[in-house]
Amino acid sequence: MLRRDFLRGLGTASAFAVAPRVAAHSRPLRVGVVGGGIVGSSIAFHLAQAGASVTLFEKAQPASGATQNSFAWLNAFVPDANYRALRLQSLTAYHDLDRRLRLGIVWGGYINWAATAAEVESLRASAAQLDGTGHAVRPLNATELAAIAPVLMPGPVAAAFYSQIDGHLNPVDATHRFIDAAQMHGAQVRLQCEVQDLDLKGSTLAGVATAQGYVPLDRLVIAGGVDTPALTALAGLRLGLRHAPGILAHSRPVPIVTRTIFDGPGNLSFKQMADGSIVGTDSPEPPDIAAHREIRAHAIPFPDEAVRAMHGNRILGKIGEVLPAARGAALERLTLGFRPIPLDELPVVGALPGAPHVHVAVMHSGVTLAAIIGRYVTEEVLSGVRVEALAPFRPERFSRATAAST
């Protein structure tokens, strides 16, 4: 089967059923997926829909890790051209999945503005990332920004732009949609079930040892977020992730005034969810000060609710300064998440060197990429075809780096 014919049928079980590797088996391939976040659940759905016998292993509850703490902005703003192309493919895939699974995506676009001349260079560099993609942003002056986003009171505007292709979603709800759809196609979901060891007979996978006993498998996909390196190490791959904590303030619902995602001066990022709640942050990571030393080094919780409330109310207060509808919004919660960011900040996807039946899928942003990664990992697992779009993101690059350092 030609790859273009295979891809033309993506999204239908019949298309995968005739893939060469699937047809060679007298029974469906038994595929385990480790991780019940949005990436793992999308992979489980696509595999089950394609006819595999799928078991999803989640050590706690669905979406209980990085997924529930994600800002969940669907976008293509990255400097690497290959990575940007993959993200654009995922946005297209999300439109299809949104229609079929009712993911509740809010396709409201994205606005970024700068207040000072010093901030303009960074804004323009970000805007230029979509040049030549067919989705170039629309530059805005202060008057145009006021017209397109009358809900804002942005203060001084030195430059701004609007990107129409961006969207956002509730990542927890989307994860449950994927899992429900996977189960409709026969997938088994094992919660509170940590994968503890891999049973490899040479380079061949025989199964996994879990907290609920041994499970025989033909293939395994590791999509465990920050837990991924511990599992890939069992198959001989040393995979490094950068420690990347981040916080988000979530307000109680207020009347809906916008569908757009906003980035403003001072690292302010915010959006309004479909339920009316305001979600945002004022820093991508904790500032490098003495008070943040421990959390910048280790995955630890906030010491108490008072600290959470302090940070949450500070963030909502800053949002309210530029979004009047958010003024006085009550804090619902502050989430602290640890993002699975590979050391080179690019996705890691594909079969492991020396263990071709064990695949990995770890990245930031997993929310943006979940749609297309589900499709492409399914193709690779079931057909044996190495998807060209994933070539720059193979785990082999870490094997080469390790060999070079020894």
Order of alpha helices (4+ residues) and beta strands (2+ residues): alpha-alpha-alpha-beta-alpha-beta-beta-alpha-beta-alpha-beta-alpha-beta-beta-alpha-beta-beta-beta-beta-beta-alpha-beta-beta-beta-beta-beta-alpha-alpha-beta-beta-beta-beta-alpha-alpha
